[in-house]
């Protein structure tokens, strides 16, 4: 016969089992409460982001409405009309782009992101040439992006009212916006940034295709270059260009490629440096071929 469990033992076992079940239920409830809390936090954060996005959309709509009201009040405005000589065609294309991108907040945001990303590649050489700090660069790019957004709003509002960029009122608004950007930039770096940007960018512009091809070769080798690296490389090539050092444009055929590769070794990865070395060899061979062809061509022909 099996021994019978005494009543105290049975009661003890029942108490232990009940305690275990109660602890398990408490643990499950605690997990459920934590999950609910996490869900509520996510919902609250999402609601805040939606509200912030809506506020930004409303602010932009208000800004757009204010611009349209200002444009409507302009005196001497002329209706939008195509000219027979095609003058102002670039400005009209810009107005069409402005209308397109400002019509959708998400598209406008993507456009401004792309615009800001391009600043580092386009003006990276100027940043380094004038020794700008990272903080100054960030402020300048933030300022330039805000200025671009303002100008796009002006052009989109003008087109909505049937006005051309040549309208005196529109031109005055753009000039005022440009002046505000120049003054704010001067306060950031203490220099005439507009002149620096134009002159430096123009002088290194011929090197952009070289840097692009080097970066493309590195990308094919699975080591793409960052915007900061392309800016540094542009400045290295410019510094080793005799034409740039003499005050003229930086031209590929006047670059001392051996010196440039040696300097870039501390900036680029081995794979990126190999892409640069390959391009340098091709550039030197092309230059030699051009010199040979020029020597074979009879004078006066």
N, C-alpha and C positions, 0 to 999 in steps of 0.2 A: 504493500500500500504506500501511496505517495504521502509524505508528511503534509499535514494541513498547515497553511500559513495562519499565524495568529492574527487576531484583529488589529493589534498595534502595527504589525508588519505591513498588513494590507493597507492600513490607513497611511503608513509612511510612504509606501510605494505610490499610492494614489496622490499624495501630496507632492512627491517629487515629479510625477508625470504632469500633474496640473501646473506646477511651477515651470516646468520645461515648456509646456504648451503656451503658457502665459508669456514667457520670455521670448519665445519664437514669434508670437503675435505682436509683441511690443517692438521687436526688431523689424518686422515687416512693416509695421505702421511707421516706424522711424524712417525707414528707407523711402516709403511712400511720401512722407512729409518732406524729406530732402529733395526728392524728385519734383514734387509740386513747387517747392521753393525755387529750385533751379529753373523750372519752366516759367514761373512767374517772373523771375529775374530776366530771363531771355525775352519774355513778352514785353516787359517794361522797357528794356534796352531797345527792342525793335520799334516799339511805339515812339520812343524818343527820337530814333533815327528817322522814322517816317515824318514826325513832326518837324524835325530840323530840315529835312529835305523839302517839305512843304513850305516852310518859312523861307527857304532860299528861293524856291520857285515864285512865291508871292512877292518877295523883295525884288526879284528880277522883273516880274511883271510890272511892279510899281515903277521901277527904274525905266522900263521901256515906255510906260504910259507917260511918265514925266518928260522923257525925251521927245515923244511924239507931240506932247502939248507945246513944248518949247519950239519944235520945228514948225508946228502949225502957226505959231505966233510970229514967225519970221516974216519980215516984209521983203517984197521984191523976189519972192520965190518963183521959180519957173517950173513948168510941167516937165516931166521926164520925157525926153525925146532923143532919138538917135541922130547923130550928126553925120553928114555925108563924108567928112574927111576922116572919120573914125577916131577923132581926138577924144581922150578920156575913156577909151575902151577898157583899159586895165582897171581903172577905178570902177567902171560899171560892172566888170566881172567880180570885183571884190564885193560890191554891193550885193550881187546875187549870192555869193558865198555867205555873206553876213546874214542874209535873209534865211538861207537854208539852215545854217548851224544854230542860229538863235531861235528857230522855231521849235526846237526840241531841247529841253534842259539837259538831257543825257548826252545828246550829240554835242551840244555846246561844251559840256564838261570834258568830253573826250578830245574835242578840238583844242581846248586850252591846255590840257595835259600834253598833247602832242606839240603844241607851240612851245611850252616851257622846256620840254625835253630837247627840242632843237636848239634852244639858246646856248646850252653848254657846248654843243658841237660847233655852232656857228661862231661863238665869241670866246671859246675856251682859250684861244691864243691871247686875246686881249686881257683876259683875267690874269694869266700868268705874266704877261709882259709888264703889267702895271702892279703886280704883287698884291692883288686883292685877296683878302682873307675869305675863309669859307662863309663867315657870317655876312660879309659884304656881298658876296656872290648870291647867297640865298635871298637877301633883301632886294638886290637888283633884279633878280629873276622873278621874284614875287611882284615887284613893281611893274616890270615889263609885261607880265601876264595880265595884271589888272588893267594896264593901259590898253592892251590888245582887246580885252573884253569890252572896255568902254568904247573904243573906236568901232568895234563890230556892232555894238548896240546903236551907235549913232548912224552908221551906214544902213543898218536894217530899218531903223525908224524913218530915215530919209527916203528910202526906196518905197516904204509903205505909204508915204505921202506924195509919191510921184516926183521926187526931187533928185537932181543930179549932184554928184560931188562938187561940181563947179559952182553950185549955188552959194552966194556970199555968206548966207547964214550958216550953212553946213560947213563951209570951209573955215569960218570963224570958230565954230565949235571944235573942229578937229585941231586947229592951231592952238586953242586954249588947252585942250587935252594934252597935246604934245609938250606945251610949255610946262604944265604941271608935272609931267613925267621928268623933264629935264631938271627942273628945280629940285624935285624929290631925290633924283639920282645924284645931283651935285651935293646934296646934304648928306648922302650916304658915304660917298667916296671923296668928296672935296675936289672933284675934277669935272670937267665938261664931258660927261659920259657919252653924249651923242656923237661928239666929234671923235672921241677915242674909238667908239664902236664902229663908226663908218670907216675911218681911216685904217684901223687895224684889220678889220674884216676884208676890206678891199685889197689890202696888200698881201694877205695870206690866201685869198680866194683861189689863185691858181694851184695851190697845193691840195685843195680839198679832194680833187679827183685821185691824187696819189694816195692820200690817207684812206680814202674810200676803198681803193683797190687792195691796199695792204690789209685793211680790216676785213675785207671780203675773203681774202686768202686765209686769214686766221679763222674766220667763221667756218669756212669749208673744212678746216682742220679741227673743228669742234672746240675752238677756244676763241669765241667772239670777244671783241674789245669793248670796253665800257666807254661811255661818252667822255669820262675824265681821261681815259687812256688816249683816245683819239685827239683830245685837246692838247695833251702833253706832247703827243707825237707831232702834231701840227706845229707847235712852238719849237720843238727840236729841229724839225726840217727848216723852219724859218730862220732859226739862229745859225744854221749851217748853210744858209743861202747867201752867196756874196751879193746878189742883187738886192735882197731884203736888207742886209746890213748897210748897204749904200743908200738906203732910203727909198728904193723902188719896190716893185712887187717881187714876192718870192716866187721864183721860177724853178721848175724841177731841174732843168739842165744846168743851173748854177749851184745846185746843192752838192756839198761835199758829203757823199753818201757814206764813205768810210767813217768819217767823224760822227755823222748822224747815227749810224748803226751802233757805234761804240757808246754813245751817250744813251741811246734807247735801251741798251742792255740792262740798265738798272731800273727801267720802268716796265718793259714788256716781259711776258713769259717767254721761255725758249721757243715755243711753237709760234707765237706772235712775232718774235724776233726773226725766225726763219722766214716767215712770210715777207717781212720787211727786207731781209737780205736778198731773197729771190727777186722782189720787185726792183731793188736797187741794181742788181745785175742786169735785169732787163732794160732798165732806164739807161744805164751806161752803154749797153750794146746799141740801143736805139740812137743814142747821141752820137756814137762812133759811126753808125751807118749814115746818119744825116750829114756828118762831117765828110765822110767819104763821097757821098753823092754830090755834095756841094763842090768838092774838089774836082769831080769829073765833069761838072757842068762848065762849058766854055763861058768865058766872061762875056757879058752883054746879052746872054740868052736866058 
